[in-house]
Amino acid sequence: MTSPLICVVTGASSGVGFYTALNLANQGHTVYALARRENKLNELASRVSGSGKIYPVILDLEDFTTEQLEKVFRHVTHVDRLVNNSGKLLNKKFLEITEDEIDSVFNLNYKAVIKLIQYFHPKMVQAPNAHIVNIGSVGGVTGSVKFSGLSIYSSSKGALSILTECLAEDFREDNIQVNCLALGSVNTEMLRSAFPDFQSPTNPDEIGKYIANFVISGNSVINGLTQLVSVSNP
């Protein structure tokens, strides 16, 4: 049994993030669940059946400040795990995409990840074996099958994969491991908005359990890598 960990999970109000946070809490860990939708986070907290705890943190990750984080985490001395799961999909013809839409996707999928890692780094240095897990996409992996309309989303996730490799080296002496899980299709709201007629063979509760287990112990065997987690793409 792993000693109880302090975890931060973003995008925890639905889908993959919801079940990742729930599985971590049900295994006895403390989870700070970040998202915009308060009602969904409260539902998440009410479903914990293990010895862990979920603390809902209402935050718009597309546009937030260090001061907002500090109000919540000022007295948290260390963080063992950070799961950057929040993501925004844009399914649109490339030549019709606006600058505001590009900024919106990259602000959440990439810039927010950088800001969160910069904020939590001093707290993760205080942990004995910290692990950052960035949730990417198979579409962001070089050589994978690509789909029309997903250029901005996929490239933002590709940037996340490269960031993972860079930070594993930057944080090597800090004893912080950084990995990326590139997910294939999962039956979530996001997938349905991109492929409304497609039914994925993978459900969010299944992938949430996989991610939770990887978050806890995956850094014991890999660091600085993007690992594909996919039965179907899409």
N, C-alpha and C positions, 0 to 999 in steps of 0.2 A: 504494500500500500504506500503510495507516494504521500509524503507529508503535505498538508494543506498549502495550497499556493494562492497568491493574490494575482488575479487575472483581470485584464481589461479587454473587452470584446466590443468592437464597433459594429454598427448596423445590426443590432441585436433585437430589433423589434419584429423581424419576420424572417422566414426562409432559413437559409444556412446559418446566419448569425444567431437567430433565435435558438436553434437546436444545438449549436455549438456551446452557447452560454449555458443552456439548460443541462447539457451533458456534463459540463465542467462542474456546475453546482451540485448535480446529483452524485458526483464522485467525491464530494466533500470540500470543494474549493470555493473561495470567495471570488465572486465575479462582479465587476463594475460593468454594467451593460449600457452602452451608449447608443442613442438613437433619438429621432425627433418625436416619435409617437408615444406619448406618455401612457395611453391606455394599453397599448401593446406591451410596453415594458412592464407595466403592473401585472398584466396577464402572465407574462414570463415569470415574474417573481413569485406569483401565486402557485405556479406549477412545480416548484422545486420539491422533490420528495426525499432527497438525501440530506446529509448533514451540512451541506454547503449553504451559501447565502448569495442572493443576487441583489445588488444595489442599483436601481434604475437611475440613469443619468440622462436628463433631457438636454440634448445638444444638437444643433444643426451643424453637421460636420462639413458641410459645403462652405460655411462661413462662420468661423468661431475664433476666439482669442485665447491666448495663454491665461489671461485673467479669469476667464470662465472655467478653465480647467483647474486653476489654482483654488477656486472656491470649493471645489469638490475634493481635490487630492492634496491639499496643503498638509494635512496631518497623516497622509499615507507615507510611511517611511520607505517602503520598497515595493516594487512591482516585479513579479516573477515571469509573467507571460503577457504579451501584447498581441492581440489578434486584429489585424487591420482587414476587416471584412467588408466595410461599407463600399458600395459601388453604385454607379449610375450608368444606365444603358442609353445609348442613342442609336436608333435604327432609322437611318435617313440616307438618301442618295448623297454621295460625297460633294457634288457640285452645288448642292442646295444648303449645305451646312453653314450656319452663321458663326461669327466669331464668338458671340455670347454663348452659343451651344458648346463650342469647343472649350471655352473657359469653364463652363459649368461642369462638364465631364471631368476635365483634368483637375479642377479644384477638389473634387470629391475623391476621384480614383487615384490621384497621385500627390497633389500638393498637400492634402489633408494628412496623408500618410507620413510625409516628411515632417510636418508640424508636430504630429503626435509623437513620432519617434524622438524628435529633438526635445520635446517636453519631458517624456518619460525616461529618457536615457539616464539622467542622474539617479533616478529611483531604481532603475534596472541594474545599474552598476552596484548597488547595495545588495542585490540578490545574489545568492551563491552560484546560480546556474541559469541565467535568464535566457529567454527564448522569444524572439519576435517572429510571428508567422504572418506573412502577407498573402492574402487570398487573391490569386490571379485568375487567369482564364487560359484554356487551351488555345483560344483565338489569339492570345498574346505571345505564343511560342513560335519561334521561327520554324517554318516548314510544315506547320499544321494546316489543316483545311481552313480556308477563310470564306466568309459569307458577305455578300453584297449588302451594303448599308451599315456595316459594323466597323468601319475603318477607324473612327475616333475612339470608340470603346476598346477595340482590340489593341490599338496602339498605346492607349493609356495603360492597359494591363501589361503590355510588353515593356513599357518603361518601368513598371513596378518590378518586373522580373530582373532587369538589369540593376535597379537600385538595390535589390536583395543581394546580388553578388558583390556589389561595391561595399555595402555596409557590413557584410560578414568580415571583410578584410579590415575596414575601418575600426570595427569593434572587437577585433581578435584579442587584443590585450586587455579588454574590459570584461572578458569572459561572458560575452553576450553572443549567442548564436542567432543567425537570421536565415530564415528559409521562406520559400514561396510555394504554395500549393496551387497549381494551375488546374482549375476545375473544368470538367466537361459539362454536359447538360445536366441540370437538376430541375425538378418540377417546382419552380418558384414563380412569383409574380413577374420577375424580370424576364425569365425565359418565355413566359406566355405572351409578354408584350412584344418580344422579338420574333417568336415563332408560334403564333396562336393556334396553328393546326397540328403542332408537334407534341407528342406525349413522351417525355423522357422516362427511361426505365429506372432512373435514380430519384429517390425522394429526399427532401431536405433533412428529415430525421436520421436517415441512414448516413448521409454525408456529414451531418453534424456530429454524429458519434465518431466517425473516422477522424474528422478534424480535431475534435477534443482530445482523442488519444494521441494524435501526432503532436499537438500543442504541448501536452504533458511530457512526452518522452522522445519525440522525434529528434530533438537536438542532441541526443546521445549518440546518434549514428551518422547524421549528415549536418552540414553547415554550408551556407552560401549557395544552395542549389534550388532550382525550380523543379518540383516533382509533379508529374502529370497524374491527375486523379480523375479518370474518365472511363466510363463504359460506352458513352455515346457522345459524339460531337457534331451536330447538336443531339 
